[in-house]
Amino acid sequence: MNPLAAGFIASLFAGLSTSIGALPVLLPFDPSERTQGVLLGIGGGMMLAATSFSLILPGTDAAIALGYSGPIAAMVMVTGVLLGGAFLWGAHNLFPHEHFFKGPEGPEAQNMKRIWLFVIAIALHNFPEGLAVGVGFGGGEQAGAVALAVGIGLQNIPEGLVVAIALRNIGYSPRYAFAIASLTGLIEPIGGLFGAAVVTLAQTALPWAMGFAAGAMLFVIVDEIIPDIDQKSFGQRGTVGLMGGFVTMMFLDIALG
């Protein structure tokens, strides 16, 4: 399959998993704060493992395959990670958005409806996930890219539930919360198409793109997911969930990749 199509379809699959996770919001189902913390931990752990096993390590191998020495390959990945983190940092300061616990952030956030603040926050979160999947398929490493897409799709399931519950808790109807949570997942195929296009057009960009995607995801994990885990889990349950998600993604990547 064409890498562009594969990257788009795989990231679309991962994004639609958000809808699966949001489905329980339509039912008389109300998980506790601690359960939500554990679910967030699982998703965060899978993302953390993906940055290492599905992006940084393959990106290093790709840099060496291009003829870079070990130290130069390491510097390429370090630079890519820092650029990805800087990009997300800049986006967080440029666009108004709202975290579930930290509240509004960005310029003039208080002037926008909360629903749009949440949507922008989730878009900032989901774009690097789609970007990572697209970069993986654009690089031609199908097995590793499949593992990454499956892992991100799995972590989107608990994430979709938590997002839908958060929207319901601020006063939106279950159907509206489900619809918005589902729509936010559609940001991922946009990122997937962009990532696959960049790498397909210039294979020399592969290690840089993998490092960039890893840095963007790492920023999301540290800035958004871990603080939310600490707030919701009220102890070490979220940490246990994070470790469980990490080893699950690690297994998928090793077994499939």
BATORSE-220026 format. One record per residue: x, y, z of N, C-alpha, C in turn; residue in one letter. Coordinates in steps of 0.1 Angstrom, whole numbers, plus 5000, padded with zeros to 4 digits. Example, Ala and Ser with C-alpha at 12.3 -4.5 7.8 and 13.67 -1.06 7.14 Angstrom:
513249435078512349555078513249675078a
512849785071513749895071512950005079s
//
This chain:
500849885000500050005000500950125000m
500450234993501150354993501350415007n
502650455011502850505024501950615029p
501550705020500650815023499350755028l
498750665019497450605023497550525035a
498650445037498850365049498850455061a
499650565061499750645072498450715076g
497650755066496350815068495450715074f
495350595068494350495073494650455087i
495950425090496350385103496150485114a
496450615110496150725120494650745122s
493850725111492450735112491950625122l
492450505120492050395129492350435143f
493550485146493950515159493050625165a
492750725156491850835161490450785164g
489850695156488550645158488450565170l
489550515176489450445188489050535200s
489150665198488650755208487150745209t
486450715198485050695198484650575206s
485450465205485150345212485250365227i
486250445231486450475245485350555250g
484850645242483750745247482450675248a
482250565242480850495242480250485255l
480950445266480250425279479650555284p
480050675279479350795284477950795281v
477450715271476050705267475350615276l
476050535284475450445293475450495308l
474650435317474650475331475950425337p
477050475333478350425338479150545342f
479550555354480350665360481550625367d
482650605361483850555368484350655378p
484950605388485450695399486650775394s
487050875402488150955398489450865398e
489550775407490750695407490750595395r
489650545391489550465379490050545367t
489550665366489950755355491450775355q
492050795367493450815369494250695364g
493750575367494450455362494350445347v
493150475341493050475327493950575320l
494050695325494950785320496450735321l
496750675332498050615334498350515323g
497450425320497650325310497950395296i
497150495293497350565280498750635280g
499050705291500350775292501550685291g
501450565297502550465297502750415283g
501650395275501750345262502450455253m
502050585255502650685247504150705251m
504450685264505850695268506750595261l
506250465261506950355255507050385240a
506050435234506050465219507150565216a
507350665224508350765221509750695220t
509950595229511250525230511450415219s
510550325220510650205212510250215197f
509250305195508750315181509250445174s
509850535181510350655174511850685176l
512250695188513650725191514650625186i
514450495190515350385186515350365171l
514150355164514150345150514650465143p
514450585148515050705142516550705143g
517050655154518550645155519050545144t
518450435143518850335133518750395119d
517650475116517550535103518650635100a
519050715111520150805109521450735106a
521750625113522950545111522950485096i
521750445092521650385079521850495068a
521650615071521950725062523450765061l
524250695070525650715070526250805081g
525350845090525750925102526550835112y
527550895118528250825129527350815141s
527650735151526850715163526650855170g
527650935173527451065179526651155171p
526851165158526051255150524551205150i
524351075149522951025149522251055162a
523051045173522551085186522151235186a
522951315181522651465180521451495172m
521351415161520151435152518851415160v
518851305168517651265176517451365187m
518551405194518351505204517751635199v
518351675187517751805181516351785177t
515951675171514651645167513651645179g
514051585190513251575202513051715208v
514051795208513951935214513052015205l
513252005192512352085183510952045184l
510651915185509251865187508651925200g
509451915211508951975224508752125223g
509652195216509552335214508352375206a
508052295196506852315188505552315196f
505452205204504252195212504152295223l
505352335229505352445238504852575232w
505352605220504852725213503452715210g
502952605206501452585203500652605215a
501152555226500352575239500252715243h
501252795240501252935244500553025233n
500452975221499853045210498353035210l
497852905213496452875212495752865226f
494652935228493952925241493352785242p
493552725254493052585256492852565271h
492152455274491952425288492252285292e
493052265302493352135307492252095317h
492051965319491051915328491151965342f
492451975347492652015361493452155362f
494352175353495152305354494352425350k
493252405343492452525339492852585326g
492352705323492652765310494152805309p
494652795297495952835293495952905280e
496952985277497053055264496353185264g
496553265253496053405253494553405252p
493953495261492553525261491653405262e
492153305270491353175271490053205278a
489953305286488753325294487653375285q
487953415273486853475264486253365255n
486753245256486153135247485353045255m
484352985249483552885256484452765260k
484152705271484952595276485052475267r
483952455259483952335250485052355240i
485252475235486252495224487652495230w
487752535243489052525249489452385251l
488452295254488752155255489152095242f
488352135231488652085218490052115213v
490452245215491752285211492852215219i
492652195232493552115240493751975235a
492651915232492751775227493351765213i
493051865205493751875192495251885193a
495751975202497151985205497751855210l
496951775217497351645222497351535211h
496351535202496251425193497051445180n
497351565176498151585164499551515164f
500351525175501551455175501451305174p
500351255180500151105179499951065164e
499051135157498951105143500151125135g
500951235138502151265132503151145133l
503251085146504150975148503750855140a
502450825138502050715130502350735116v
502050855111502350885097503850875094g
504650925103506150915101506550775100v
505950685109506350545109506050475096g
504850505090504550445077505350505066f
505550635067506350695056507750655055g
508250605067509650555067509750415061g
508650345059508750215053508850095062g
508950125075509050015085507649975089e
507049885081505649855083505349795096q
506149695100505849625113505849715125a
506949795126507049895137505949995136g
505550035124504550135123503150085127a
502949955124501649885128501649875143v
502749845149502749835164502449965170a
503050075164502850215169501350245168l
500750225156499350255154498450185163a
498750055165497949975175498050025189v
499250055193499450105206498750245209g
498850335199498250465201496750445200i
496250355192494750325192494250275205g
495050185211494650125224494650235235l
495650325235495750425245494650535243q
494150545231493050645228491750595234n
491650465237490350415242490050475256i
491050455266490750515279490750665278p
491550725269491550865268490250925263e
489650855253488350895249487250895260g
487350795269486350785280486550905289l
487850925293488151035302487651175296v
487951195284487551325277486051335277v
485351235274483851235273483251265287a
483851195297483351215311483651355316i
484851415312485151555316484151645310a
483751625297482851715290481451695297l
481051575300479751555307479751625320r
480851625327480951675341480851835341n
481151895330480952045329479652085323i
478751985322477352025319476851985305g
477651915297477151885284476451745284y
475551725275474751605275475651485271s
475251365275476051245271476351235256p
475251265248475451255233476351355228r
476251475233477151585229478551555233y
478751505245480151475250480751365241a
479951265238480451155229480751215215f
479951295210480251355196481551435196a
481751515206482851605206484151515209i
484051415218485251335220485551255208a
484551215200484851135188485451225177s
484951345176485451445166486951475169l
487351485181488751515184489651415179t
489251285178490051185173490451205158g
489551285151489851305137490951395134l
491551455145492751535143493951445139i
493951315144495051225142495351195127e
494351165119494651135105495251265098p
494951385102495551505096497051495099i
497351475112498851455115499451345108g
498751235107499251115100499651145086g
498751215079498951245065500151335063l
500251435072501351535072502651465074f
502751375084503951305087504451215076g
503451135071503851045060504251125047a
503651235045504051315033505451365034a
505751415046507151475048508251365046v
508051255052509051145051509051085037v
507951075031507851015017508651095007t
508451235008509051324999510651335001l
511051305014512451315017512851215027a
513351105023513750995032514851045042q
515651145038516651195047516051265059t
514751295058514051365069513551265080a
513651135077513051035086513551045100l
514851045103515251045117514851175123p
514951285116514551415121513051415125w
512251355116510751355118510451265130a
511151155131510851065142511251125156m
512351195156512751275168511751385171g
511351455161510351565163509051505169f
508551395163507251335168507451285182a
508651225185508951175199508951295208a
509551405205509551525213508251585216g
507351585205506051645207505251555216a
505351425215504551335223505151335238m
506451355239507051355253506551485260l
506351595253505851715259504451695264f
503651635255502251605259502151525272v
503051415273503051325284503351405297i
504451485296504951545308504051665312v
503551745302502851865305501351835308d
500751735302499351715304498951585311e
499451475306498951345311499451315325i
500751335328501251295342500551385352i
500451525350499751595360498251555362p
497551515352496251465353496151335360d
497151245358497251125365497351145380i
498251235384498451265398497251325404d
496451405397495251465403494151365404q
494051275395492851185395493151055403k
494351005403494550875409494750885424s
495050995430495251015444496150915450f
497250895444498250795450498950725439g
499250595441500150525432499450435422q
498050435422497350355412497650405398r
497650535397497950595383499350555379g
500250545388501650505385501650355380t
500850275387500750135383500150125369v
499150205366498550205353499550245343g
500350345346501350395336502350285333l
502850215343503750115341503149995333m
501849965336501149865328501049905313g
500750025311500650075297502050075290g
503050105298504350105292504849965287f
504649865296505149735293504249675282v
502949715281502049665271502549715257t
502849845256503349895244504749845240m
505549825250506849765248506749625242m
505849545248505549415242505149415228f
504149505225503649515211504749555202l
505549645205506649695196507649585194d
508049515205509049405203508449285195i
507249245199506649135193506249155178a
505749275175505349305161506449365153l
507449435159508349505152509749435150g
//
